[in-house]
Amino acid sequence: MDAGTFKKVWLCHWESLYRAAYGILGDSAAAKDAVCEAYLRLWKARFTLSDVTGPLPYSLMVLRNVCLDAVRRQKVRKTLPLDENAPSGEATPETALMVRDRLRRVESLMETLPEKEREVLRMRVYEGMSYSDISKKTGLSEGNLRVLLSQARKYLRTHENDLKTD
């Protein structure tokens, strides 16, 4: 697909995509960035787009994925540091104490996980290793790693109330 056809078929939906992105992200600049990223992804896939019968729904699907990625990145940035010696910004001493206490309780809950799940979770969360690096180190496939991580996270979520009662 050439640039003229791309502009005619895909770029005419910019306003609808912007409104959708703004509705998801709630920020004008972030919405514009998301729309640009969606168009970049569409442009990179332009040679396969000729089979798409509905450009607007397809664009919205791509945009939704871009927005979800942005929301996930935003959540990761907002998480508290795992290192109890890390600077905590404007946290009060009481908040820092609560965070350290909660971290200790989460770590003790992690000790109840099966060994493989605990090992994979530590590599992924604490060490920040990629799936491919963990796969090379453990010999497990990336699919198995994702399953183990999912099971470990689910276990921690379901037992989270145990942390609040201590």
C-alpha positions, 0 to 999 in steps of 0.5 A: 500500500502506498502513502496516498492510499494509506492516508485516504483509508487510514488517516481519516480516522484520526479524530475518532482514534484520538477520542477513544485514546483520550477516553482510555488514558484521560490525558490529551498528550498521552492520547496523541502519543497513543494515536501516533504509535497506533498509526506507526504500527499500522504503517509498519503493517501496511502491506498486510492491511489490504485484507482488512475490511473495516479500517476504523474497527481495526484501527481501534483495536490497534489503538486499544492495544497501544493504550493498554501498553501505555497503562501498563507502563504507567502502572509499573512506574507508579509501583513502590521500590522493592529495595527497602533502602531505596529513596521513597520520594515524599513518603513519611517515615510511617509510610516507609515503615508500612511499605517495608513491613508489607514487603517482608510479609509478601516475601514470606508469602512468596516462600510458600510458593512452589520452588519453580514458581518462586524462582521464576517470579524472583528472576522476573520481578526482583532481577527484571530478567526478560522471558528469554533470559529466564528461559535460557537460565532455567531451561523452561520454555517461555510459555511455561514461564508465563504459566508459572508466573501467572500461577504465582501471581494468582496465588499471591493475589488470592492470599493477599488478605492474609497480609492485611490481617498480620 
